Amino acid sequence: METTVASFLDPVKGFGLTFATMFRQKTTEQYPEEVKATAPRYHGRHVLNRHPDGLEKCIGCELCAWACPADAIYVEGADNTEDKRFSPGERYAAIYQINYLRCIFCGLCIEACPTRSLTMTNEYELADDSRQDLIFTKDQLLAPLLPGMEQPPHPMRLGDTDTDYYVGVANRASAVPGNDEVEGRLAGGPGHNDPLREES
């Protein structure tokens, strides 16, 4: 008898949950008319950052590609020359691509980056009806030039070696805006901070 009653009440309990949910406050968001703000550390579209003088932070080491579990990143490095310099180091990324059809936005790539070149923004509107358009190239990923930055290729403005960019003059300028030691070496004035947030 108890088994019969239990078997009868089980569906009632299930439908009761359904009906109770029907009368709760709706959580539907009016997207895209109303865009909801993301969390500050949201993992969105990637960006390749620049140094304050405009040189690229990416040194073409390919560590991000090795760290990617989805094999979504392709990097092909090339050598800098004194006549054609894109980054402070010996090498730069001649080709840089991220396939957003594969990317799972896990953030392992930015953890692997030794120069903090690759970071993630809060942008998440990446839907497209073309597979080819979802493979972002270096030109699409590079941060825009800010006032005081110079379009590469050009010589190093913040020091004589790449070390100056990471532990020397460039870091002191970022920590102390208006530092005369570096202001005079920049082509167009200030611009010490990265164009987009550094945090992942």
C-alpha positions in Angstrom: 0.0 0.0 0.0 2.8 2.4 0.9 4.6 1.6 -2.3 1.4 2.4 -4.3 1.0 5.8 -2.6 4.6 6.7 -3.0 4.5 5.9 -6.7 1.4 8.1 -7.1 2.9 11.0 -5.2 6.2 11.0 -7.0 4.8 12.5 -10.3 2.8 15.0 -8.2 6.0 16.2 -6.5 7.7 16.6 -9.9 4.8 18.6 -11.4 4.6 20.6 -8.1 8.2 21.8 -8.7 7.3 22.7 -12.3 4.3 24.7 -11.3 6.1 26.5 -8.5 8.8 27.6 -10.9 6.2 29.0 -13.3 5.3 31.7 -10.7 8.8 32.7 -9.7 10.3 36.0 -10.9 11.7 35.7 -14.4 15.4 36.1 -14.9 15.3 36.7 -18.7 17.8 39.3 -19.8 17.0 41.7 -22.6 20.1 41.0 -24.6 21.4 42.5 -26.9 19.3 45.6 -26.1 20.5 45.6 -22.5 24.1 44.4 -22.2 25.0 43.0 -18.8 28.3 44.1 -17.3 30.8 41.3 -16.8 33.0 40.5 -13.8 36.2 42.6 -13.6 38.4 39.5 -14.3 36.1 38.0 -17.0 38.0 36.0 -19.6 37.0 37.5 -22.9 38.7 38.3 -26.2 42.5 38.4 -26.1 44.7 41.4 -26.7 48.4 41.7 -27.5 49.8 44.6 -25.5 52.4 47.2 -26.4 55.2 48.9 -24.5 54.8 52.6 -23.8 56.8 53.5 -26.9 54.6 51.3 -29.2 56.9 48.3 -29.5 55.1 45.0 -29.1 55.5 43.0 -25.9 55.2 39.7 -27.7 58.6 38.1 -28.4 57.3 35.2 -30.5 58.3 32.6 -27.9 55.2 30.4 -28.7 54.7 29.5 -25.0 51.1 30.5 -25.3 50.6 28.1 -28.2 52.2 25.3 -26.2 50.1 26.0 -23.1 46.8 26.1 -25.1 44.8 22.8 -24.4 42.6 23.4 -27.4 45.4 24.1 -29.9 43.7 27.4 -30.7 46.8 29.6 -31.0 49.4 29.6 -33.8 52.5 31.7 -33.5 55.4 32.0 -36.0 58.4 34.0 -34.7 60.9 36.0 -36.7 64.1 37.9 -35.8 64.3 41.6 -35.1 67.0 43.6 -36.9 68.3 47.1 -36.0 66.7 48.4 -39.2 63.3 46.6 -38.6 62.5 46.2 -34.9 59.0 45.2 -33.7 59.8 44.2 -30.1 62.7 44.9 -27.6 63.9 41.3 -27.7 65.7 39.3 -30.3 62.5 38.0 -31.8 58.9 39.0 -32.4 55.7 37.4 -33.6 55.6 37.7 -37.4 52.4 35.7 -37.4 50.0 35.4 -34.5 46.5 33.8 -34.8 43.8 32.7 -32.3 41.1 30.4 -33.6 38.0 31.3 -31.6 36.2 28.3 -32.9 38.6 26.3 -30.7 39.3 28.7 -27.8 37.8 27.7 -24.5 38.8 30.9 -22.7 40.6 29.0 -20.0 43.3 31.7 -19.6 46.2 29.2 -19.6 47.8 31.1 -22.5 48.1 34.4 -20.5 49.5 32.5 -17.5 52.3 31.1 -19.8 53.2 34.5 -21.3 56.6 35.6 -19.9 56.2 39.3 -20.9 52.6 39.9 -20.0 52.0 40.6 -23.7 48.9 38.4 -24.0 45.9 39.4 -21.7 42.2 39.0 -21.9 39.6 41.7 -22.1 35.9 41.8 -21.1 34.7 41.7 -24.7 32.6 38.6 -25.3 30.5 39.4 -28.4 32.4 37.2 -30.8 29.6 35.4 -32.7 29.9 35.3 -36.4 28.4 33.4 -39.4 31.8 32.9 -41.0 34.3 30.4 -39.7 37.2 32.3 -41.3 36.3 35.5 -39.6 36.6 33.8 -36.2 40.3 33.2 -36.8 41.8 36.5 -35.4 45.1 37.7 -36.8 47.8 39.7 -35.2 46.5 43.0 -36.6 43.1 42.3 -35.0 44.6 41.3 -31.6 47.2 44.1 -31.2 46.3 46.9 -28.8 45.7 50.3 -30.5 48.4 52.9 -30.4 47.9 55.5 -27.6 49.3 59.0 -27.6 53.0 58.9 -27.3 53.3 55.6 -29.0 55.0 55.0 -32.4 54.0 52.5 -34.9 56.6 49.7 -35.2 59.1 49.0 -36.7 61.3 51.5 -34.9 64.4 51.5 -32.6 64.1 51.0 -28.9 63.1 54.3 -27.2 63.0 53.2 -23.5 66.5 51.8 -23.2 69.5 50.3 -25.0 68.6 46.7 -24.3 65.5 44.6 -23.8 66.4 44.4 -20.1 65.6 48.1 -19.7 62.1 47.3 -20.9 61.4 44.7 -18.2 63.5 45.6 -15.1 65.0 49.0 -15.9 64.0 52.3 -17.2 60.6 51.3 -18.6 59.4 49.9 -15.2 60.5 53.0 -13.3 58.6 55.1 -15.8 55.4 53.0 -15.3 55.7 53.3 -11.5 56.4 57.0 -11.6 54.4 58.9 -14.2 56.2 62.0 -15.5 59.6 60.5 -14.9 61.9 62.9 -16.8 64.5 60.2 -17.4 62.0 58.5 -19.8 59.9 61.4 -20.9 62.7 62.7 -23.0 63.2 59.3 -24.7 59.6 58.8 -25.7 58.7 60.1 -29.1 55.5 61.8 -28.1 55.3 62.1 -24.3 53.5 60.0 -21.7 51.7 56.7 -22.2 53.4 54.5 -19.7 50.5 52.2 -18.9 49.3 49.4 -21.1 46.3 50.3 -23.3 44.2 47.6 -21.9 44.1 46.0 -18.4 47.0 43.8 -17.5 45.1 41.5 -15.2 43.8 38.2 -16.6 
